[in-house]
């Protein structure tokens, strides 16, 4: 498409999941773009994804190839919508032919957060009683926390944030591990009991940022999305996604990251952990932020040299057997 942002008034259709968090994020994007481009109309089109429908099976066992994105991507490819708003951590690092990551928004705090049942309000992760049941659907969180807190018990938890909090409050779990960014966006920051430091749990690739996916070559949409792009966040997330992509890991493998930019220098730290938390490969790399993807690829190669591929092969074999 060769049209520009100054084209006549048009209706632009935004694809979103139906979950409360997805809608909060999508309505924020809609509001920002409507302010910036009042000549256009921005409509939100909602849909359920496979990941929203299958709630009785652990995410790792379903396989995560487009688990929360495929239906939204189909809408863009068949022309019923123009772009989709995702939590970037849910967006696979390899996108369908014809689609691209058009924009990365400014990142919220990417840390993991501990949310506790009322009876544990005087405890933190380190002081929770032995055998306390911690709810998480993330193998990344599970592996890292097992490494540091082997005395705790971990149980899968599915559903949206509100559903998970209800399960916690009913006593099904002693605590949950959730993304701080999601709680903040839902105005539930008062539920954050402890922000988990990065030396305990490196966060998910892209966590805290929104990724806006669109059709390749749609110059008008790409021009519109530029107003939401946050370049430092984009560099950080490009490095993280390259690290994950090179390791051929999906969203549901125990791969964690941390990135920071100081001046023009980006530092990426990555970890690959075994499911029992007993094996960890962790390393860092620094370089020019503009070379973000190259840095991610370099760190992945270094991790492989230190045994990361063997850890991942064991995990894939375990999941496939399960």
ABEGO torsion letter per residue (X at the ends): XABBAABBBBBBBBBBBABAAAAAAAAAAAAAAAAABAABBBBBBBBBBAAAABAABBAAAAEABGAAAAAAAAAAAAGABABBBBBAAABBABBBBGBBBABBBBBBBABBBBBBBAAAAABBAAABBBGBBBBBABAAAAAAAAAABAABBBBBBBEBAAAAAAAAAAGABABBBBBAAAAAAAGAAAABABBBBAAABBBBBGBGBBBBBBBBGBAAAAAAAAAABBAAAAAAAAAAAAAAAAAGBBAABBBBBBBBBBEABBBBBBBBBBAAGABBBBBBBBEBAAAAAAAAAAAAAAAAAAGAAAAAAAAAAAAAAX
